Amino acid sequence: MSVGHLENTASCEFSNAVILAIETSCDETSAAVIRGGKEILSNVVSSQIEIHERFGGVVPEIASRKHVESITLIIEQAVKESGLALKDISAIAVTQGPGLVGALLVGIVAAKSMAMALEIPLIGTHHIAGHIYANELVHDIVYPSLALVVSGGHTELVLLEREGVFQIIGRTRDDAVGEAYDKVARALRLPYPGGPHIDKLAAEAEEAISLPRAWLEADSFDFSFSGLKSAVLAVINQTRMKRLELNEAALARGFQESVTEVLVTKSLRAVRQYGVKQLLLCGGVAANRGLRAALTDHCASAEVSLLIPPNSLCTDNAAMIGAAAHLKLKRKQFSDLDLKGDPGLSLEQWSVSY
């Protein structure tokens, strides 16, 4: 990063610094303008769900092509809706990883081009840090805190001892919770993405089919959902072999209750063990009504402060990337213009430097 970039940023007041953020990690093309790391001036999201639905999941090559088709228009719309001009932008933030490498590349090329043309800093940003700091857009995070990250590709418990410093204390050993939802939905012949359909079906059930809980070792904060998925498939196959009618709603409820009980129990145990002040729910599955309700009830009973962003900030969006990037902007920790997409980018290594 050039000296000119540093001087430009040093002269701005960080509380009012404006970030243009870009998110293209999977199947949403998004751009947002964020002021001061908390104020959303615009947040434009273009979803590809209808395109990938026919394939039952995201097709990486198609996702990349759709990003190419829409990225310029989405950025222009975000800037226009913000009411600002490009000269008012302090820095460009972009998702560096994790994600689909071809999809990441589209956003990164756009971000680098704008950073070079406008002569302002570039900030490569971690996708999961974005999900965590989506909470900062609507709440004040108090440290130390604990984040429960639940998405299509991630299920993690992340300890934040201080602002922008991440320590993963638990993670999935196989399927992420979002993957498990999609696979169970596919087995029940429900549309993609499966999570919202399972959630809706579970809410309609008057009873639940009992399914196992994967607790793993007594002191472990890790998760495992592959066995639960197999148990669901076994119920479906046994029912069909016996030529009985499957109570899909009861099965969906049993699956969801198993998932939420494990997530909630391990999260609250980690809250107690690490003495944190807040529990943050983050990621696309954070929009799940069953999980939100269970966490809300149990946290209230345990007198634990729970932060949950609105549904619009749970799924992939650029506003959350801008919120996370502000952590690095105010410390002048910028990326070079040779930034590359990194599908395996480490959250812990991305942490800010003090």
Summary of the structure (lengths in Angstrom):
residues: 354
radius of gyration: 20.7
end to end distance: 19.2
largest distance: 73.0
contacts: 1284
relative contact order: 0.19
helix: 49%
strand: 19%
